[in-house]
Amino acid sequence: MENPQRAQAAMEFMITYAWALVIIAIAIGIFAYFLSIPQALVPPRCYFPYGITCRGIIIGPNTMSSNSISFIIVNSQQYNLVGPTYGTLDIPGYGSATANCSPANIIGGGVVLCSASLSKAIPTSLQVSGKISLSSSICLLGNIQDCQSSRPITYDGNFSSYVGGVSNGIPVNIVLYEAANTIGTGTPVLFTAHVTILGMPAPSALVSFSTNSPAYTTISPLYSLTDHGGNSTSYFSSSEAGSYNVIASFAGQSASNAISVT
């Protein structure tokens, strides 16, 4: 009778603790699921206590290791920041890097993109954290083109991110549209630049407008901030007939359209 009693005891044990085993199995499954999620879906974080806002950070492409870092900064103040503007990152164990930022001048509410390379590559899927800073000069004159000298300031913050972003750097795209391709002399025409970052409309991006022949042409304004849809506008006119190119630029990317003046 000893063996049946042991079998009955084992059965009672399984029935009594089966729910606990099921919960453990579910927990292991959920843990394994989250480990299998691509690291690009884990949101990176960067934070500045005042003055500027970090909108996103990407460390490296999806390769075995990477030393490239890109981040997006928004000037949250009403006054302008003027270049040269640069950022720095310090990651314990992997050193520090200085990031080149574009555009160099950031109006209030404007966006700047910064890119840097570390001297030591970081393995993909590793979570890293460290210090991040942005250095620029304050322009209180209102007109960013007239600001000659100003007081430099450094904004310090923190960041954490997984290595292995969606791309090597932050892709920026700009498209230029014109209201008409032929105008008369002295007639203004509206140009609209559409800016996207990571495929999404980029609000608060400072777009600069220019032309290949500034002697006979007028562009107003020369700098324009994109709206929530990523659109920035400016007007072009010419006092002389001819063919001209209007150029819109942001963060090292540009687009141009030809217009005929008769």
HURAZI-V161802 format. One record per helix or strand of 3 or more residues. SS is the DSSP state (H for helix, E for strand). FROM is the first residue (numbers start at 1). TO is the last residue. Records with the same first field share a line. If there is no record, write none. Layout:
SS: FROM-TO, FROM-TO
This chain:
H: 2-36, 39-41, 144-146
E: 45-48, 52-59, 65-75, 80-91, 95-102, 111-123, 127-139, 152-163, 172-178, 189-197, 205-211, 217-220, 223-225, 231-238, 242-250, 253-261
